[in-house]
Amino acid sequence: RFPKQMAARASHFFNAPATQGEVLVVAAIFALTSLLFACWRFKCASISASLAMAAIVAAECFFAWQRSPYGAWAPAEAGSGGEEGGAPRRWDWDMGGGQWALFVVIALCDVSASLTTLPAAGALVKRLLEPSRRSLGDAEAPSVTVLLPCYMPNEQAIVEETIDHILTRLHYPRAYELICCYNTPHPLEVEAGLAAADGQQRRGADGHLNTLRVLKVDGSTSKAQNLNAALRLVDTDNVVIYDADHHPDPHSLVTLTSFMLDHRCACVQGSTYLRRTPSLLSLLVNAEFFVTYFVIFPAQQALTQTAFFGGSNALWDAAALTTQEFRHDVQTEDIEFSAR
């Protein structure tokens, strides 16, 4: 008897869909609030966004309830068994346990979706309007060191290609040093080539001579230990970290630096994507990367006013980074470092 009763009430509750005008009103409120939040540049932006989101959720609930058979805007149904004259019932909370459980689950899902969607939309618009994609002058650009941690033998086949890409194709208005810090459990043939390249200078995309420094970290068993050893050699203003399988876009370092100068922050996390997508799986991975960097992380930053360090393609203020060390006794040292 209970399932039949529940199904009957559910069909009765959802038999009055919203009109086009009501949908347009809610969409307009959502869009205007998103744009308002996107352009908000005060420190209390997260508070303002939270209040706006709460108002939008309340408006959505109000519209949905009023259009339901229990609301004031629902059409009267003759002989429906409601109030006298066939008027719809109002504010009837007489529901069974199963209905209440379903109601709470749907309400929580709606609130969660709203809390995620609005900051993501606002952050996307704000990012599109971001003025940080600009050129840097020689005098304005801070000195920078590039760190390339490698774990051998896993990355021995790609490390030399990555080194050449960073030294020759990355745009930056000043010369920089690349420190390739690696560890290996046993001697490898690639080490001879790295040792021979140590100290070499290669002309970069802007004509500057960039220097390669190779650092073998004896006793290391992790990327974290390689980074800690390399950080002790850093004497520049900024540090950018790349993984051995990452080929940064030519202007990505300039974009990161411009953003850091404009926002005066300690770290800027860039996005990542697959260079080649020959299969459906690679396309799905690329889609996941896009959602992570352009929906989840912006929404997280909008709600909490803090960002996320993903371990690679990240520019750090050297003074801030060197106050801590990466832990080698955890599975993911970048996430642990970001949380700490």
DRENKOLMAR-261832 format. One record per residue (C-alpha): residue number from 1; x, y, z. Coordinates in Angstrom, 2 decimals. Layout:
<drendos>
<nr=NUM X=X Y=Y Z=Z> $
...
</drendos>
This chain:
<drendos>
<nr=1 X=0.00 Y=0.00 Z=0.00> $
<nr=2 X=2.80 Y=2.45 Z=0.83> $
<nr=3 X=4.51 Y=2.39 Z=-2.61> $
<nr=4 X=1.17 Y=2.97 Z=-4.38> $
<nr=5 X=0.35 Y=5.87 Z=-2.07> $
<nr=6 X=3.80 Y=7.36 Z=-2.56> $
<nr=7 X=3.56 Y=7.06 Z=-6.34> $
<nr=8 X=0.14 Y=8.70 Z=-6.35> $
<nr=9 X=1.35 Y=11.64 Z=-4.28> $
<nr=10 X=4.47 Y=12.03 Z=-6.42> $
<nr=11 X=2.44 Y=12.14 Z=-9.64> $
<nr=12 X=0.07 Y=14.64 Z=-8.03> $
<nr=13 X=2.97 Y=16.83 Z=-6.86> $
<nr=14 X=4.71 Y=17.12 Z=-10.23> $
<nr=15 X=1.69 Y=17.68 Z=-12.48> $
<nr=16 X=2.14 Y=21.47 Z=-12.68> $
<nr=17 X=5.33 Y=22.38 Z=-14.57> $
<nr=18 X=6.71 Y=25.92 Z=-14.47> $
<nr=19 X=5.74 Y=28.27 Z=-17.27> $
<nr=20 X=8.28 Y=29.66 Z=-19.72> $
<nr=21 X=8.09 Y=33.06 Z=-18.06> $
<nr=22 X=8.98 Y=31.65 Z=-14.67> $
<nr=23 X=11.90 Y=29.72 Z=-16.11> $
<nr=24 X=13.17 Y=32.86 Z=-17.84> $
<nr=25 X=12.91 Y=34.87 Z=-14.61> $
<nr=26 X=14.92 Y=32.31 Z=-12.66> $
<nr=27 X=17.49 Y=32.04 Z=-15.48> $
<nr=28 X=17.82 Y=35.83 Z=-15.63> $
<nr=29 X=18.37 Y=36.06 Z=-11.87> $
<nr=30 X=20.96 Y=33.29 Z=-12.06> $
<nr=31 X=22.82 Y=34.92 Z=-14.97> $
<nr=32 X=22.84 Y=38.41 Z=-13.46> $
<nr=33 X=24.04 Y=37.13 Z=-10.12> $
<nr=34 X=26.78 Y=35.12 Z=-11.83> $
<nr=35 X=28.01 Y=38.20 Z=-13.69> $
<nr=36 X=27.84 Y=40.30 Z=-10.53> $
<nr=37 X=29.89 Y=37.75 Z=-8.66> $
<nr=38 X=32.31 Y=37.36 Z=-11.57> $
<nr=39 X=33.19 Y=41.04 Z=-11.49> $
<nr=40 X=33.34 Y=41.30 Z=-7.70> $
<nr=41 X=36.89 Y=42.05 Z=-6.61> $
<nr=42 X=36.55 Y=42.67 Z=-2.90> $
<nr=43 X=37.85 Y=40.29 Z=-0.24> $
<nr=44 X=34.29 Y=39.52 Z=0.85> $
<nr=45 X=33.41 Y=38.12 Z=-2.58> $
<nr=46 X=32.89 Y=34.63 Z=-1.17> $
<nr=47 X=30.42 Y=35.95 Z=1.43> $
<nr=48 X=28.52 Y=37.92 Z=-1.19> $
<nr=49 X=28.43 Y=34.89 Z=-3.48> $
<nr=50 X=27.16 Y=32.66 Z=-0.68> $
<nr=51 X=24.34 Y=35.10 Z=0.10> $
<nr=52 X=23.48 Y=35.36 Z=-3.58> $
<nr=53 X=23.45 Y=31.58 Z=-3.94> $
<nr=54 X=21.22 Y=31.21 Z=-0.88> $
<nr=55 X=18.79 Y=33.75 Z=-2.37> $
<nr=56 X=18.74 Y=31.91 Z=-5.69> $
<nr=57 X=18.09 Y=28.54 Z=-4.05> $
<nr=58 X=15.30 Y=30.10 Z=-1.97> $
<nr=59 X=13.77 Y=31.64 Z=-5.11> $
<nr=60 X=13.93 Y=28.31 Z=-6.94> $
<nr=61 X=12.23 Y=26.53 Z=-4.03> $
<nr=62 X=9.57 Y=29.24 Z=-3.83> $
<nr=63 X=8.78 Y=29.04 Z=-7.56> $
<nr=64 X=8.69 Y=25.25 Z=-7.49> $
<nr=65 X=6.44 Y=25.11 Z=-4.42> $
<nr=66 X=4.03 Y=27.77 Z=-5.64> $
<nr=67 X=3.60 Y=25.95 Z=-8.94> $
<nr=68 X=2.96 Y=22.65 Z=-7.20> $
<nr=69 X=-0.58 Y=21.49 Z=-6.36> $
<nr=70 X=0.03 Y=22.77 Z=-2.82> $
<nr=71 X=1.01 Y=26.30 Z=-3.87> $
<nr=72 X=-1.04 Y=29.42 Z=-4.41> $
<nr=73 X=-0.26 Y=29.61 Z=-8.15> $
<nr=74 X=-1.40 Y=26.10 Z=-9.01> $
<nr=75 X=-4.58 Y=25.81 Z=-11.14> $
<nr=76 X=-7.64 Y=24.66 Z=-9.25> $
<nr=77 X=-8.77 Y=21.12 Z=-9.94> $
<nr=78 X=-12.47 Y=20.45 Z=-9.60> $
<nr=79 X=-13.20 Y=17.39 Z=-7.57> $
<nr=80 X=-9.62 Y=16.89 Z=-6.57> $
<nr=81 X=-10.53 Y=16.36 Z=-2.95> $
<nr=82 X=-8.72 Y=19.45 Z=-1.72> $
<nr=83 X=-10.27 Y=22.45 Z=-0.05> $
<nr=84 X=-13.84 Y=23.45 Z=-0.71> $
<nr=85 X=-14.43 Y=24.45 Z=-4.34> $
<nr=86 X=-11.55 Y=22.39 Z=-5.65> $
<nr=87 X=-8.85 Y=24.88 Z=-4.54> $
<nr=88 X=-5.40 Y=23.39 Z=-4.16> $
<nr=89 X=-4.01 Y=22.57 Z=-0.74> $
<nr=90 X=-1.29 Y=24.93 Z=0.54> $
<nr=91 X=1.75 Y=24.18 Z=2.67> $
<nr=92 X=0.80 Y=20.57 Z=3.19> $
<nr=93 X=3.78 Y=18.80 Z=4.80> $
<nr=94 X=1.92 Y=15.57 Z=5.45> $
<nr=95 X=4.39 Y=13.17 Z=3.85> $
<nr=96 X=5.50 Y=9.68 Z=4.68> $
<nr=97 X=8.99 Y=8.65 Z=5.75> $
<nr=98 X=10.03 Y=7.62 Z=2.25> $
<nr=99 X=8.81 Y=10.90 Z=0.78> $
<nr=100 X=10.71 Y=12.91 Z=3.37> $
<nr=101 X=13.89 Y=10.95 Z=2.66> $
<nr=102 X=13.50 Y=11.58 Z=-1.08> $
<nr=103 X=12.75 Y=15.26 Z=-0.45> $
<nr=104 X=15.88 Y=15.73 Z=1.69> $
<nr=105 X=18.12 Y=13.96 Z=-0.86> $
<nr=106 X=16.79 Y=16.06 Z=-3.77> $
<nr=107 X=17.05 Y=19.27 Z=-1.75> $
<nr=108 X=20.67 Y=18.55 Z=-0.81> $
<nr=109 X=21.50 Y=17.76 Z=-4.44> $
<nr=110 X=19.93 Y=21.03 Z=-5.60> $
<nr=111 X=21.79 Y=23.06 Z=-2.99> $
<nr=112 X=25.09 Y=21.32 Z=-3.81> $
<nr=113 X=24.60 Y=21.90 Z=-7.54> $
<nr=114 X=23.81 Y=25.57 Z=-6.99> $
<nr=115 X=26.81 Y=26.05 Z=-4.69> $
<nr=116 X=29.05 Y=24.58 Z=-7.39> $
<nr=117 X=27.49 Y=25.98 Z=-10.55> $
<nr=118 X=27.32 Y=29.64 Z=-9.60> $
<nr=119 X=30.96 Y=30.04 Z=-8.47> $
<nr=120 X=32.08 Y=28.06 Z=-11.52> $
<nr=121 X=30.11 Y=30.30 Z=-13.89> $
<nr=122 X=31.31 Y=33.41 Z=-12.13> $
<nr=123 X=34.91 Y=32.26 Z=-12.03> $
<nr=124 X=34.83 Y=31.37 Z=-15.72> $
<nr=125 X=33.53 Y=34.81 Z=-16.69> $
<nr=126 X=36.05 Y=36.45 Z=-14.38> $
<nr=127 X=38.85 Y=34.39 Z=-15.93> $
<nr=128 X=37.78 Y=35.38 Z=-19.44> $
<nr=129 X=37.93 Y=39.02 Z=-18.37> $
<nr=130 X=41.27 Y=38.54 Z=-16.60> $
<nr=131 X=43.85 Y=41.09 Z=-17.82> $
<nr=132 X=46.84 Y=38.91 Z=-16.91> $
<nr=133 X=47.46 Y=37.58 Z=-20.41> $
<nr=134 X=49.88 Y=40.35 Z=-21.28> $
<nr=135 X=53.54 Y=40.74 Z=-22.14> $
<nr=136 X=56.27 Y=41.36 Z=-19.58> $
<nr=137 X=59.19 Y=43.73 Z=-19.86> $
<nr=138 X=62.74 Y=42.80 Z=-18.93> $
<nr=139 X=62.72 Y=45.11 Z=-15.92> $
<nr=140 X=59.30 Y=43.95 Z=-14.72> $
<nr=141 X=59.85 Y=40.20 Z=-14.99> $
<nr=142 X=61.21 Y=38.63 Z=-11.77> $
<nr=143 X=64.03 Y=36.12 Z=-11.92> $
<nr=144 X=62.85 Y=32.54 Z=-12.11> $
<nr=145 X=64.23 Y=29.02 Z=-11.71> $
<nr=146 X=62.62 Y=26.03 Z=-13.41> $
<nr=147 X=62.54 Y=22.75 Z=-11.47> $
<nr=148 X=62.16 Y=19.48 Z=-13.36> $
<nr=149 X=61.99 Y=16.52 Z=-10.93> $
<nr=150 X=62.47 Y=13.11 Z=-12.56> $
<nr=151 X=62.11 Y=9.59 Z=-11.28> $
<nr=152 X=64.32 Y=7.14 Z=-13.10> $
<nr=153 X=64.10 Y=4.77 Z=-14.85> $
<nr=154 X=60.39 Y=5.55 Z=-15.49> $
<nr=155 X=61.07 Y=8.86 Z=-17.25> $
<nr=156 X=64.46 Y=8.23 Z=-18.84> $
<nr=157 X=62.99 Y=8.03 Z=-22.36> $
<nr=158 X=61.35 Y=11.47 Z=-22.24> $
<nr=159 X=63.48 Y=13.62 Z=-19.93> $
<nr=160 X=65.92 Y=14.89 Z=-22.58> $
<nr=161 X=63.10 Y=15.91 Z=-24.91> $
<nr=162 X=61.39 Y=17.79 Z=-22.07> $
<nr=163 X=64.63 Y=19.56 Z=-21.14> $
<nr=164 X=65.13 Y=20.76 Z=-24.70> $
<nr=165 X=61.52 Y=21.94 Z=-24.94> $
<nr=166 X=61.72 Y=24.00 Z=-21.74> $
<nr=167 X=65.10 Y=25.55 Z=-22.57> $
<nr=168 X=64.34 Y=26.47 Z=-26.19> $
<nr=169 X=60.58 Y=26.94 Z=-26.62> $
<nr=170 X=59.44 Y=28.62 Z=-23.41> $
<nr=171 X=59.03 Y=32.40 Z=-23.70> $
<nr=172 X=60.33 Y=34.60 Z=-20.89> $
<nr=173 X=61.91 Y=38.07 Z=-21.04> $
<nr=174 X=64.88 Y=37.01 Z=-18.88> $
<nr=175 X=67.33 Y=34.15 Z=-18.94> $
<nr=176 X=66.51 Y=31.37 Z=-16.48> $
<nr=177 X=68.10 Y=28.24 Z=-15.07> $
<nr=178 X=66.58 Y=24.79 Z=-15.39> $
<nr=179 X=67.46 Y=22.33 Z=-12.61> $
<nr=180 X=66.82 Y=18.73 Z=-13.59> $
<nr=181 X=66.82 Y=16.87 Z=-10.26> $
<nr=182 X=66.53 Y=13.12 Z=-10.49> $
<nr=183 X=67.08 Y=9.87 Z=-8.64> $
<nr=184 X=67.68 Y=6.34 Z=-9.82> $
<nr=185 X=68.00 Y=3.00 Z=-8.04> $
<nr=186 X=70.81 Y=1.88 Z=-10.38> $
<nr=187 X=73.05 Y=3.44 Z=-13.06> $
<nr=188 X=71.43 Y=4.22 Z=-16.42> $
<nr=189 X=72.76 Y=5.07 Z=-19.87> $
<nr=190 X=70.80 Y=8.33 Z=-19.93> $
<nr=191 X=72.86 Y=9.64 Z=-17.01> $
<nr=192 X=75.92 Y=10.01 Z=-19.23> $
<nr=193 X=74.01 Y=12.29 Z=-21.59> $
<nr=194 X=72.64 Y=14.33 Z=-18.69> $
<nr=195 X=76.09 Y=14.70 Z=-17.15> $
<nr=196 X=77.51 Y=15.88 Z=-20.49> $
<nr=197 X=74.70 Y=18.46 Z=-20.83> $
<nr=198 X=75.18 Y=19.82 Z=-17.30> $
<nr=199 X=76.08 Y=23.51 Z=-17.52> $
<nr=200 X=75.09 Y=23.87 Z=-21.17> $
<nr=201 X=73.37 Y=27.02 Z=-22.36> $
<nr=202 X=70.69 Y=26.92 Z=-25.04> $
<nr=203 X=69.07 Y=29.87 Z=-26.73> $
<nr=204 X=65.47 Y=30.33 Z=-25.71> $
<nr=205 X=62.44 Y=31.53 Z=-27.65> $
<nr=206 X=63.20 Y=35.17 Z=-26.72> $
<nr=207 X=66.88 Y=34.96 Z=-27.60> $
<nr=208 X=68.24 Y=34.60 Z=-24.06> $
<nr=209 X=70.74 Y=31.90 Z=-23.12> $
<nr=210 X=69.08 Y=29.57 Z=-20.63> $
<nr=211 X=71.25 Y=27.28 Z=-18.49> $
<nr=212 X=70.78 Y=23.60 Z=-17.66> $
<nr=213 X=71.87 Y=22.27 Z=-14.29> $
<nr=214 X=71.68 Y=18.54 Z=-13.61> $
<nr=215 X=71.37 Y=17.37 Z=-10.02> $
<nr=216 X=71.48 Y=13.70 Z=-9.09> $
<nr=217 X=69.99 Y=13.29 Z=-5.62> $
<nr=218 X=71.81 Y=10.40 Z=-4.00> $
<nr=219 X=69.72 Y=8.41 Z=-1.55> $
<nr=220 X=66.46 Y=9.81 Z=-2.85> $
<nr=221 X=63.50 Y=7.53 Z=-3.49> $
<nr=222 X=60.81 Y=10.08 Z=-4.33> $
<nr=223 X=59.94 Y=13.23 Z=-6.24> $
<nr=224 X=59.56 Y=15.06 Z=-2.92> $
<nr=225 X=63.19 Y=14.45 Z=-1.95> $
<nr=226 X=64.34 Y=15.57 Z=-5.41> $
<nr=227 X=62.42 Y=18.83 Z=-5.07> $
<nr=228 X=63.71 Y=19.49 Z=-1.56> $
<nr=229 X=67.30 Y=19.05 Z=-2.73> $
<nr=230 X=66.80 Y=21.36 Z=-5.72> $
<nr=231 X=65.08 Y=24.06 Z=-3.67> $
<nr=232 X=68.24 Y=24.47 Z=-1.59> $
<nr=233 X=69.98 Y=25.70 Z=-4.75> $
<nr=234 X=67.36 Y=28.28 Z=-5.70> $
<nr=235 X=68.35 Y=31.94 Z=-5.35> $
<nr=236 X=65.76 Y=33.58 Z=-7.65> $
<nr=237 X=62.52 Y=35.43 Z=-6.96> $
<nr=238 X=60.21 Y=32.73 Z=-8.33> $
<nr=239 X=60.20 Y=28.99 Z=-8.92> $
<nr=240 X=58.14 Y=27.11 Z=-11.50> $
<nr=241 X=57.71 Y=23.33 Z=-11.28> $
<nr=242 X=57.09 Y=21.02 Z=-14.25> $
<nr=243 X=56.79 Y=17.24 Z=-14.40> $
<nr=244 X=59.05 Y=15.35 Z=-16.76> $
<nr=245 X=56.16 Y=14.48 Z=-19.09> $
<nr=246 X=54.92 Y=18.07 Z=-19.33> $
<nr=247 X=55.67 Y=20.34 Z=-22.28> $
<nr=248 X=54.47 Y=23.79 Z=-21.17> $
<nr=249 X=52.83 Y=26.02 Z=-23.76> $
<nr=250 X=55.28 Y=28.64 Z=-25.06> $
<nr=251 X=53.59 Y=31.62 Z=-23.34> $
<nr=252 X=52.39 Y=29.79 Z=-20.21> $
<nr=253 X=55.22 Y=31.03 Z=-17.96> $
<nr=254 X=54.55 Y=34.64 Z=-18.96> $
<nr=255 X=50.85 Y=34.16 Z=-18.20> $
<nr=256 X=51.60 Y=32.66 Z=-14.78> $
<nr=257 X=54.01 Y=35.46 Z=-13.92> $
<nr=258 X=51.60 Y=38.19 Z=-15.07> $
<nr=259 X=48.86 Y=36.68 Z=-12.95> $
<nr=260 X=51.11 Y=36.52 Z=-9.89> $
<nr=261 X=52.19 Y=40.15 Z=-10.31> $
<nr=262 X=48.62 Y=41.34 Z=-10.77> $
<nr=263 X=47.19 Y=39.44 Z=-7.81> $
<nr=264 X=50.22 Y=39.49 Z=-5.50> $
<nr=265 X=49.77 Y=35.84 Z=-4.55> $
<nr=266 X=52.31 Y=33.21 Z=-3.47> $
<nr=267 X=51.36 Y=30.54 Z=-6.01> $
<nr=268 X=49.59 Y=30.33 Z=-9.37> $
<nr=269 X=48.41 Y=26.93 Z=-10.59> $
<nr=270 X=48.16 Y=26.47 Z=-14.37> $
<nr=271 X=46.03 Y=23.93 Z=-16.19> $
<nr=272 X=47.13 Y=20.77 Z=-18.01> $
<nr=273 X=45.86 Y=18.86 Z=-21.04> $
<nr=274 X=46.90 Y=15.97 Z=-23.27> $
<nr=275 X=49.02 Y=16.93 Z=-26.28> $
<nr=276 X=47.64 Y=14.08 Z=-28.38> $
<nr=277 X=44.15 Y=12.55 Z=-28.21> $
<nr=278 X=44.16 Y=9.53 Z=-30.57> $
<nr=279 X=41.50 Y=7.56 Z=-28.69> $
<nr=280 X=38.16 Y=7.95 Z=-26.95> $
<nr=281 X=39.85 Y=7.33 Z=-23.60> $
<nr=282 X=42.27 Y=10.22 Z=-24.16> $
<nr=283 X=39.36 Y=12.50 Z=-25.06> $
<nr=284 X=37.60 Y=11.52 Z=-21.83> $
<nr=285 X=40.76 Y=12.22 Z=-19.83> $
<nr=286 X=41.06 Y=15.63 Z=-21.50> $
<nr=287 X=37.44 Y=16.36 Z=-20.62> $
<nr=288 X=38.13 Y=15.39 Z=-17.01> $
<nr=289 X=41.16 Y=17.71 Z=-16.93> $
<nr=290 X=39.05 Y=20.56 Z=-18.30> $
<nr=291 X=36.32 Y=20.09 Z=-15.69> $
<nr=292 X=38.92 Y=19.84 Z=-12.92> $
<nr=293 X=40.84 Y=23.00 Z=-13.83> $
<nr=294 X=38.02 Y=25.19 Z=-15.18> $
<nr=295 X=35.03 Y=24.13 Z=-13.05> $
<nr=296 X=36.06 Y=22.40 Z=-9.82> $
<nr=297 X=39.14 Y=24.46 Z=-8.93> $
<nr=298 X=37.57 Y=27.86 Z=-9.75> $
<nr=299 X=34.45 Y=26.92 Z=-7.78> $
<nr=300 X=36.61 Y=25.80 Z=-4.86> $
<nr=301 X=38.56 Y=29.05 Z=-4.95> $
<nr=302 X=35.38 Y=31.13 Z=-5.18> $
<nr=303 X=33.80 Y=29.38 Z=-2.20> $
<nr=304 X=36.85 Y=29.08 Z=0.06> $
<nr=305 X=39.09 Y=31.90 Z=-1.19> $
<nr=306 X=42.00 Y=29.48 Z=-1.51> $
<nr=307 X=43.48 Y=27.69 Z=-4.51> $
<nr=308 X=44.92 Y=24.22 Z=-5.15> $
<nr=309 X=48.47 Y=23.16 Z=-5.93> $
<nr=310 X=48.52 Y=20.23 Z=-8.33> $
<nr=311 X=52.26 Y=19.52 Z=-8.35> $
<nr=312 X=53.14 Y=20.71 Z=-11.85> $
<nr=313 X=52.77 Y=23.79 Z=-14.06> $
<nr=314 X=52.71 Y=25.90 Z=-10.91> $
<nr=315 X=54.60 Y=29.15 Z=-10.29> $
<nr=316 X=55.67 Y=29.82 Z=-6.72> $
<nr=317 X=57.12 Y=32.76 Z=-4.88> $
<nr=318 X=60.47 Y=31.24 Z=-3.87> $
<nr=319 X=60.44 Y=32.81 Z=-0.41> $
<nr=320 X=57.04 Y=31.24 Z=0.35> $
<nr=321 X=57.88 Y=27.83 Z=-1.12> $
<nr=322 X=61.17 Y=27.41 Z=0.73> $
<nr=323 X=59.53 Y=27.89 Z=4.13> $
<nr=324 X=58.19 Y=24.34 Z=3.85> $
<nr=325 X=59.46 Y=20.97 Z=2.64> $
<nr=326 X=57.75 Y=18.31 Z=0.58> $
<nr=327 X=57.09 Y=15.14 Z=2.55> $
<nr=328 X=58.46 Y=11.95 Z=1.04> $
<nr=329 X=56.50 Y=9.63 Z=3.34> $
<nr=330 X=53.11 Y=10.33 Z=1.74> $
<nr=331 X=51.61 Y=8.98 Z=-1.48> $
<nr=332 X=50.92 Y=12.39 Z=-3.09> $
<nr=333 X=53.31 Y=15.04 Z=-1.83> $
<nr=334 X=51.71 Y=17.82 Z=-3.91> $
<nr=335 X=48.19 Y=17.36 Z=-2.48> $
<nr=336 X=49.58 Y=17.03 Z=1.05> $
<nr=337 X=51.64 Y=20.20 Z=0.54> $
<nr=338 X=48.60 Y=22.03 Z=-0.83> $
<nr=339 X=46.42 Y=20.99 Z=2.11> $
<nr=340 X=49.12 Y=21.95 Z=4.60> $
</drendos>
